[in-house]
């Protein structure tokens, strides 16, 4: 029985909220304190968040052209397979399954478990069981069609934006409409503890996830027009949210207070509303993490499904549900591996592995844009502005960040590189024994 094919049911609003939900996870509630530790003033801190947002916006513009050229499921896997060959696509999918998407889902699900135990006063021993439960929950939501899954995701995205709005309004109101932030921006006795590249790392990792929509391009209505609009609109919403949240942190905590905070969102809310405020924002963060896990698993499942269709993965994962037209086997497989990672690793390890792999994959994927421009005669519905300058800026900065990350965390970077290298013999064996199509 042939696959019925994906159903194009995602609207512009659905797609834009997928971008928002794929980026805003737990990073904005945790990483600003790390950035403050590595900067000398609030102005530098805010400048880095703006710079990180603009760099990610450039990435969105590049992905918008790639999506307009190939508006089908699979995203980066499809671009890499077509531009650099099947081995390149396989290595992306292999690393995506073992480290990037599964690791991101597992890490953020662990954040959910941590906040859920804090909100309800549960034992810390329940963090991992709750994380597993969160992954099972969001997997189950997406077994019954992209339309239902998108509606749930829209609710998650709107609720997380509502939580951010409450945080921003509370912070600015408490500090006299930003007077505290203005003072914090001006100067700080905190010394710079690392290079700007080191400070940019946690910023960029908080912006990870902008590519997930491209994996779902086969289910977007009028994708040549909708994908670029959704990527840009969603990214602008995230940039505004991130900058305002950091301004609110500075308004209440000051630069030094932010640098000394392990949970700035909870610290801001607790100063205004006490324990009740901390619980309120914890619930918002938990919802945010559920939305992120939801998008990550859904997007990753589409990559596995296309790989199976190409003969580069098990044939069973290529099958779509005949009624709901969803890759349920691929979805459950990715979710199962994410659960294994939750049980085997801690949050820090998962975050390090996933973050390094994620941004390295962005750089390699955007490099395919140069291949398309040189070898394709088609005129896409959307073209990256200021080509080749903007893609080159993205590549240079991201490669610099990846190198800096490798120097900062050589063990984590080395593990990811080993996973990629391990894919070479696996690909050779798979092509010899199982692949239906060779190249």
C-alpha positions as CSV (number, residue, x, y, z in Angstrom):
1,X,0.0,0.0,0.0
2,X,1.4,3.4,-1.1
3,X,1.8,6.3,1.3
4,X,-1.1,8.7,1.0
5,X,1.3,11.6,1.2
6,X,1.3,14.5,3.7
7,X,-1.7,16.8,3.9
8,X,-1.1,20.5,3.6
9,X,-3.1,21.8,6.5
10,X,-0.8,24.3,8.3
11,X,-1.8,27.9,7.9
12,X,0.5,31.0,8.1
13,X,-0.5,31.4,11.8
14,X,0.3,27.7,12.5
15,X,3.6,28.0,10.8
16,X,4.6,31.2,12.6
17,X,3.8,29.7,15.9
18,X,5.8,26.6,15.1
19,X,8.8,28.9,14.6
20,X,8.1,30.6,17.9
21,X,7.5,27.3,19.7
22,X,10.6,25.7,18.2
23,X,12.8,28.5,19.5
24,X,11.4,29.5,22.9
25,X,12.0,26.5,25.2
26,X,13.9,27.0,28.5
27,X,16.9,29.0,27.3
28,X,15.5,32.4,27.8
29,X,14.6,31.6,31.4
30,X,18.1,30.2,32.2
31,X,20.8,31.5,29.9
32,X,20.6,35.3,30.5
33,X,22.4,34.8,33.9
34,X,25.3,33.1,32.1
35,X,25.5,35.9,29.5
36,X,25.6,38.4,32.3
37,X,28.5,36.6,33.9
38,X,30.4,37.0,30.7
39,X,29.7,40.7,30.0
40,X,30.6,43.9,31.7
41,X,27.4,45.9,31.4
42,X,23.7,45.7,30.5
43,X,24.3,47.5,27.2
44,X,26.7,44.7,26.1
45,X,24.3,42.1,27.3
46,X,21.3,43.5,25.4
47,X,23.5,44.1,22.4
48,X,24.4,40.4,22.3
49,X,20.8,39.4,22.4
50,X,20.0,41.7,19.6
51,X,23.0,40.5,17.6
52,X,22.1,36.9,18.2
53,X,18.6,37.6,17.1
54,X,19.7,39.3,13.9
55,X,22.1,36.5,13.1
56,X,19.4,34.0,13.6
57,X,17.1,36.1,11.4
58,X,19.7,35.8,8.6
59,X,19.6,32.1,9.1
60,X,15.8,32.2,8.8
61,X,16.1,34.2,5.5
62,X,18.5,31.5,4.1
63,X,16.2,28.7,5.3
64,X,13.3,30.6,3.7
65,X,14.9,30.3,0.3
66,X,15.8,26.7,0.8
67,X,12.2,25.9,1.9
68,X,10.8,27.8,-1.1
69,X,13.1,25.8,-3.4
70,X,12.2,22.5,-1.9
71,X,8.8,22.8,-0.1
72,X,8.7,19.2,1.0
73,X,9.1,17.2,4.2
74,X,12.7,16.6,5.5
75,X,14.2,20.1,5.6
76,X,18.0,20.0,6.1
77,X,18.2,16.3,5.2
78,X,16.6,17.0,1.7
79,X,18.9,20.0,1.0
80,X,22.1,18.1,2.1
81,X,21.1,15.0,0.1
82,X,20.5,16.9,-3.0
83,X,23.5,19.3,-2.8
84,X,26.2,17.1,-1.3
85,X,25.0,13.6,-1.8
86,X,23.2,10.8,0.1
87,X,26.0,10.3,2.5
88,X,25.8,13.9,3.7
89,X,22.0,13.6,4.1
90,X,22.4,10.3,6.0
91,X,25.0,11.7,8.4
92,X,22.7,14.6,9.2
93,X,19.7,12.3,9.9
94,X,21.9,9.9,11.9
95,X,23.2,12.7,14.1
96,X,19.8,14.2,14.3
97,X,18.3,11.0,15.6
98,X,21.1,10.1,18.1
99,X,22.1,13.6,19.4
100,X,20.5,16.7,18.0
101,X,16.7,16.5,18.1
102,X,16.6,13.6,20.6
103,X,19.1,15.3,22.8
104,X,17.2,18.7,22.6
105,X,13.9,17.0,23.5
106,X,15.4,15.1,26.3
107,X,17.2,18.1,27.8
108,X,14.1,20.3,27.7
109,X,11.9,17.5,29.0
110,X,14.3,17.4,31.9
111,X,13.7,21.1,32.5
112,X,9.9,20.3,32.5
113,X,10.5,17.6,35.2
114,X,12.6,20.0,37.3
115,X,10.0,22.8,37.3
116,X,7.0,20.4,37.7
117,X,8.6,19.0,40.9
118,X,9.3,22.5,42.2
119,X,5.7,23.7,41.5
120,X,4.0,20.8,43.2
121,X,6.6,20.2,45.9
122,X,7.5,16.7,44.6
123,X,10.6,14.7,45.3
124,X,13.6,15.5,43.0
125,X,13.6,11.7,42.3
126,X,10.6,12.3,40.1
127,X,12.4,14.7,37.6
128,X,13.2,11.9,35.2
129,X,9.9,10.1,35.4
130,X,8.1,13.4,34.8
131,X,10.4,14.1,31.8
132,X,9.6,10.7,30.4
133,X,5.9,11.4,30.9
134,X,6.2,14.7,29.1
135,X,7.7,13.0,26.0
136,X,5.1,10.3,26.0
137,X,2.4,13.0,26.3
138,X,3.5,15.2,23.4
139,X,4.2,12.1,21.3
140,X,0.6,10.9,21.8
141,X,-0.8,14.3,20.9
142,X,0.7,14.1,17.4
143,X,-0.4,10.6,16.5
144,X,-3.8,11.9,15.3
145,X,-2.9,14.3,12.5
146,X,-0.9,17.5,12.0
147,X,-4.0,19.6,12.3
148,X,-4.8,18.5,15.8
149,X,-1.1,18.6,16.8
150,X,-0.8,22.1,15.4
151,X,-3.8,23.3,17.4
152,X,-2.3,22.0,20.6
153,X,1.0,23.6,19.6
154,X,-0.7,26.9,19.0
155,X,-2.1,26.8,22.5
156,X,1.4,26.0,23.9
157,X,3.0,28.9,21.9
158,X,0.3,31.4,23.0
159,X,0.6,30.4,26.6
160,X,4.4,30.7,26.6
161,X,4.1,34.2,25.0
162,X,1.6,35.1,27.7
163,X,4.1,33.9,30.4
164,X,6.8,36.1,28.8
165,X,4.4,39.1,28.7
166,X,3.6,38.7,32.4
167,X,7.3,38.5,33.2
168,X,8.1,41.6,31.1
169,X,5.2,43.7,32.5
170,X,6.0,42.6,36.0
171,X,9.6,43.4,35.7
172,X,9.1,46.9,34.2
173,X,6.3,47.8,36.5
174,X,8.3,46.8,39.6
175,X,11.3,48.7,38.5
176,X,9.5,51.9,37.7
177,X,9.0,51.4,33.9
178,X,12.6,50.4,33.4
179,X,14.5,52.9,35.6
180,X,16.4,50.0,37.2
181,X,17.3,48.7,33.8
182,X,18.6,52.1,32.7
183,X,20.9,52.2,35.6
184,X,22.0,48.6,35.0
185,X,22.7,49.3,31.4
186,X,25.0,52.2,32.2
187,X,27.7,50.4,34.0
188,X,28.6,47.4,36.2
189,X,31.5,46.6,38.3
190,X,31.3,43.0,37.2
191,X,34.4,42.1,35.2
192,X,34.2,40.4,31.8
193,X,34.9,36.7,32.5
194,X,35.2,35.6,28.9
195,X,35.3,36.7,25.3
196,X,32.3,38.1,23.5
197,X,32.3,34.8,21.6
198,X,31.9,32.9,24.9
199,X,29.1,35.3,25.9
200,X,27.4,34.8,22.5
201,X,27.3,31.0,22.9
202,X,24.4,30.8,25.4
203,X,22.6,33.5,23.4
204,X,22.7,31.5,20.2
205,X,21.7,28.3,21.9
206,X,18.6,30.1,23.2
207,X,17.8,30.9,19.5
208,X,18.2,27.3,18.3
209,X,15.2,25.7,16.7
210,X,14.3,28.1,13.9
211,X,14.8,25.4,11.3
212,X,12.1,23.0,12.5
213,X,9.4,24.5,10.3
214,X,11.3,23.5,7.1
215,X,11.0,19.8,8.2
216,X,7.3,20.3,8.1
217,X,7.2,22.0,4.7
218,X,5.3,19.2,3.1
219,X,2.3,20.0,5.4
220,X,2.3,23.8,4.9
221,X,-0.3,25.4,2.7
222,X,1.1,27.4,-0.2
223,X,4.6,26.8,1.1
224,X,6.5,29.0,-1.3
225,X,4.8,32.0,0.2
226,X,3.9,30.8,3.6
227,X,7.3,29.5,4.7
228,X,9.3,32.7,4.2
229,X,6.6,34.8,5.9
230,X,6.2,32.5,8.8
231,X,10.0,32.3,9.4
232,X,10.4,36.1,9.4
233,X,7.3,36.9,11.4
234,X,8.1,34.2,14.0
235,X,11.7,35.2,14.3
236,X,10.8,38.9,14.8
237,X,8.4,37.9,17.6
238,X,11.1,35.9,19.3
239,X,13.7,38.7,19.0
240,X,11.3,41.2,20.6
241,X,10.4,38.7,23.4
242,X,14.0,37.9,24.2
243,X,15.2,41.5,24.3
244,X,12.2,42.7,26.4
245,X,12.7,39.8,28.9
246,X,16.4,40.6,29.3
247,X,15.4,44.3,29.8
248,X,13.0,43.2,32.5
249,X,15.6,41.1,34.2
250,X,18.0,44.1,34.3
251,X,15.2,46.3,35.6
252,X,14.6,44.1,38.6
253,X,17.9,42.4,39.3
254,X,20.5,44.7,37.8
255,X,23.4,43.4,35.8
256,X,25.2,42.0,38.9
257,X,22.1,40.4,40.3
258,X,21.4,38.8,36.9
259,X,24.9,37.4,36.8
260,X,24.4,35.8,40.2
261,X,21.0,34.3,39.4
262,X,20.5,30.7,38.4
263,X,16.8,31.3,37.7
264,X,16.3,34.9,36.8
265,X,12.6,34.5,35.8
266,X,11.7,33.0,39.2
267,X,13.8,35.6,41.0
268,X,12.0,38.5,39.3
269,X,8.5,37.0,40.0
270,X,9.3,36.1,43.6
271,X,10.5,39.6,44.3
272,X,7.2,41.0,43.3
273,X,4.7,38.3,44.2
274,X,6.7,36.1,46.6
275,X,6.4,32.3,46.4
276,X,3.2,32.6,44.4
277,X,5.0,34.5,41.7
278,X,7.7,32.0,41.4
279,X,5.2,29.2,41.1
280,X,3.3,31.1,38.4
281,X,6.4,31.6,36.2
282,X,7.4,28.0,36.9
283,X,4.1,26.8,35.4
284,X,4.8,29.1,32.4
285,X,8.2,27.6,31.9
286,X,6.9,24.1,32.1
287,X,4.3,24.9,29.4
288,X,7.1,26.4,27.3
289,X,9.2,23.3,27.5
290,X,6.2,21.0,26.5
291,X,5.7,23.1,23.4
292,X,9.4,22.9,22.5
293,X,9.5,19.1,22.9
294,X,6.3,18.8,20.8
295,X,7.9,20.7,17.9
296,X,11.2,18.9,18.1
297,X,9.8,15.4,18.0
298,X,7.3,16.2,15.2
299,X,10.0,17.9,13.1
300,X,12.5,15.1,13.6
301,X,10.0,12.4,12.7
302,X,9.6,13.9,9.3
303,X,13.3,13.6,8.6
304,X,13.3,9.9,9.6
305,X,10.2,9.3,7.4
306,X,11.9,10.8,4.3
307,X,15.1,8.8,5.1
308,X,13.1,5.6,5.2
309,X,11.4,6.5,2.0
310,X,14.8,7.0,0.4
311,X,16.0,3.6,1.6
312,X,18.5,5.1,4.1
313,X,16.6,4.0,7.2
314,X,14.1,1.2,8.1
315,X,11.3,1.0,5.6
316,X,8.7,0.9,8.3
317,X,9.4,4.5,9.4
318,X,8.5,5.7,5.9
319,X,4.9,4.7,6.3
320,X,2.3,7.3,7.0
321,X,-0.8,6.5,8.9
322,X,-3.5,5.9,6.3
323,X,-6.1,8.1,8.0
324,X,-4.1,10.8,9.9
325,X,-1.2,10.9,7.3
326,X,1.4,11.2,10.1
327,X,4.7,9.3,10.4
328,X,3.7,7.6,13.6
329,X,6.3,4.9,13.6
330,X,9.1,7.5,13.1
331,X,7.6,9.7,15.8
332,X,7.5,6.9,18.3
333,X,11.1,5.8,17.4
334,X,12.5,9.3,17.9
335,X,10.6,9.7,21.1
336,X,11.7,6.3,22.5
337,X,15.4,7.3,21.9
338,X,14.8,10.7,23.6
339,X,13.4,8.8,26.6
340,X,16.6,6.6,26.7
341,X,18.7,9.8,26.7
342,X,16.6,11.2,29.6
343,X,17.4,8.1,31.6
344,X,21.1,7.9,30.7
345,X,22.3,11.5,30.8
346,X,21.9,14.7,32.8
347,X,20.6,18.0,31.6
348,X,24.0,19.6,31.1
349,X,25.3,16.7,29.0
350,X,22.3,16.6,26.8
351,X,22.3,20.4,26.3
352,X,26.0,20.4,25.4
353,X,25.7,17.6,22.8
354,X,22.5,19.0,21.2
355,X,23.7,22.6,21.1
356,X,27.0,21.8,19.4
357,X,25.4,19.5,16.8
358,X,22.5,21.9,16.1
359,X,24.6,24.9,15.2
360,X,27.1,22.8,13.2
361,X,24.2,21.5,11.2
362,X,22.9,25.0,10.6
363,X,26.2,26.0,9.1
364,X,26.5,22.9,6.8
365,X,22.8,23.3,5.7
366,X,23.1,27.0,4.8
367,X,26.2,26.1,2.7
368,X,23.8,24.2,0.4
369,X,22.4,27.6,-0.6
370,X,25.6,28.3,-2.5
371,X,25.2,25.0,-4.3
372,X,21.6,25.7,-5.3
373,X,22.5,29.2,-6.6
374,X,25.3,27.7,-8.7
375,X,23.6,24.6,-10.1
376,X,19.9,25.4,-10.2
377,X,18.3,27.5,-12.9
378,X,14.9,27.8,-11.2
379,X,13.8,31.1,-9.7
380,X,12.4,30.4,-6.2
381,X,9.4,32.3,-4.9
382,X,11.7,33.8,-2.2
383,X,15.4,34.7,-2.6
384,X,17.7,35.5,0.3
385,X,18.4,39.3,0.3
386,X,21.9,40.6,-0.1
387,X,23.2,37.3,-1.3
388,X,26.0,36.1,-0.9
389,X,26.8,38.6,1.9
390,X,24.2,37.5,4.4
391,X,24.8,33.8,4.1
392,X,28.6,34.4,4.4
393,X,28.1,36.4,7.5
394,X,26.1,33.6,9.0
395,X,28.6,31.0,8.1
396,X,31.6,32.9,9.4
397,X,30.0,33.8,12.8
398,X,28.5,30.3,13.3
399,X,31.8,28.5,12.4
400,X,33.5,30.8,14.9
401,X,31.0,30.0,17.6
402,X,31.2,26.3,16.9
403,X,35.1,26.5,17.1
404,X,34.8,28.5,20.4
405,X,32.4,26.0,21.8
406,X,34.7,23.1,20.8
407,X,37.6,24.8,22.7
408,X,35.3,25.5,25.7
409,X,33.8,22.0,25.8
410,X,36.1,19.7,23.9
411,X,34.6,16.5,25.4
412,X,31.1,17.3,24.3
413,X,32.2,18.4,20.9
414,X,34.3,15.3,20.6
415,X,31.4,13.0,21.4
416,X,29.3,14.6,18.7
417,X,32.1,14.3,16.2
418,X,32.5,10.7,17.1
419,X,28.8,10.1,16.5
420,X,29.1,11.7,13.0
421,X,32.2,9.6,12.2
422,X,30.4,6.4,13.4
423,X,27.8,7.1,10.8
424,X,30.3,6.4,8.0
425,X,30.6,2.7,8.5
426,X,26.9,2.5,9.3
427,X,26.1,4.1,6.0
428,X,28.5,1.8,4.1
429,X,26.9,-1.3,5.7
430,X,23.4,0.0,5.2
431,X,23.9,0.8,1.6
432,X,25.4,-2.6,0.9
433,X,22.7,-4.6,2.8
434,X,19.5,-2.6,2.9
435,X,19.4,0.5,0.7
436,X,17.0,0.3,-2.2
437,X,18.6,3.2,-3.9
438,X,22.3,3.9,-4.3
439,X,24.3,6.8,-5.6
